[in-house]
Amino acid sequence: MSMKMEDEVKRWTAKRKSALVLDIIQGKTTVAEASRSHDLAPSEIENWLDDAKRGMENALRAKPEDIREQYERQLKDLQEAYGEAMLELRARKKLQSLLGEDEK
C-alpha cells in the first residue's frame, strides 16, 4: 500500500480502508492481492469498494445527501425487498397447500 501498514493490522480504521481502496482504484494492487496480503475476505474488500463508490457518487452530486438521508433511503429499499420476499413466500405456501403438496 502507499501508506506503510504495520505487519499486523489490529483494526481497520476508515483511514486504512480508504488507503487500501485507493490503491486498488489506482491499480497499485488488486482485490485478490490485498486479500492475501492482509488476510481479509475478498468480499469484505469489495464491500469497502462499493461503499467508497457510493460515497464518491454522493460527494460529487450538486446537492449531496447527508448520511441520515442515505440510510433512510437504504432502509426503505430493504423494507421493500423484504416485503416482496414475504409476499412471494406466502404465495408459494398458498400454492403448495392448493396443490396438496406437503411442506418440505
C-alpha positions in Angstrom: 0.0 0.0 0.0 1.1 3.6 -0.5 0.8 4.0 3.3 3.1 1.6 5.1 1.0 -0.8 7.0 2.1 -2.4 10.2 2.9 -6.1 9.8 -0.3 -7.0 11.6 -3.3 -4.6 11.4 -5.3 -4.9 14.5 -8.1 -2.6 13.5 -9.1 -1.4 10.0 -9.8 2.3 10.5 -11.6 4.3 7.9 -8.2 5.8 7.0 -6.6 2.4 6.4 -9.6 1.2 4.5 -9.6 4.3 2.2 -5.8 3.9 1.6 -6.3 0.3 0.5 -9.3 1.1 -1.6 -7.4 4.0 -3.3 -4.5 1.6 -4.1 -7.0 -0.8 -5.7 -8.6 2.0 -7.7 -5.2 3.3 -8.8 -4.2 -0.1 -10.0 -1.4 -0.5 -7.4 -2.9 -3.7 -6.2 -5.9 -6.0 -6.8 -8.6 -7.2 -4.5 -7.1 -10.7 -4.7 -3.6 -9.4 -3.8 -4.9 -7.3 -0.9 -7.0 -10.2 0.3 -4.0 -12.5 0.5 -1.5 -9.9 1.9 -3.8 -8.6 4.6 -5.7 -11.9 5.4 -9.1 -10.4 4.5 -12.0 -11.9 2.7 -12.3 -10.6 -0.9 -16.0 -9.9 -0.3 -15.1 -7.6 2.6 -12.7 -5.6 0.4 -15.3 -5.5 -2.4 -17.9 -4.1 0.1 -15.4 -1.3 1.0 -15.0 -0.6 -2.7 -18.8 -0.4 -3.1 -19.1 1.9 -0.1 -16.4 4.1 -1.5 -18.1 4.3 -4.8 -21.4 5.3 -3.2 -19.7 7.9 -1.1 -17.8 9.3 -4.0 -21.0 9.5 -6.1 -22.8 11.3 -3.3 -19.9 13.7 -2.7 -19.9 14.7 -6.4 -23.7 15.5 -6.5 -24.8 19.1 -6.8 -26.8 18.5 -3.6 -25.2 15.7 -1.6 -27.4 13.7 0.7 -26.5 13.6 4.3 -25.8 10.3 6.0 -29.2 10.2 7.5 -30.9 10.5 4.1 -28.7 7.8 2.7 -29.5 5.4 5.5 -33.3 6.2 5.3 -33.3 5.5 1.5 -31.3 2.3 2.0 -33.7 1.2 4.8 -36.7 1.9 2.6 -35.2 -0.2 -0.2 -34.5 -3.1 2.2 -38.0 -2.9 3.6 -39.5 -3.1 0.1 -37.3 -6.0 -0.8 -38.3 -7.8 2.5 -42.0 -7.1 1.8 -41.7 -8.6 -1.7 -39.9 -11.7 -0.4 -42.6 -12.2 2.2 -45.3 -11.9 -0.4 -43.6 -14.4 -2.6 -43.1 -16.8 0.3 -46.8 -16.6 1.3 -47.8 -17.2 -2.4 -45.6 -20.3 -2.6 -47.1 -21.7 0.6 -50.6 -21.0 -0.6 -49.8 -22.7 -3.9 -48.4 -25.7 -2.1 -51.5 -26.0 0.0 -53.8 -25.7 -3.0 -51.8 -28.4 -4.9 -51.9 -30.6 -1.8 -48.1 -30.8 -1.5 -46.5 -31.4 1.8 -44.3 -28.7 3.2 -40.6 -29.6 2.9 
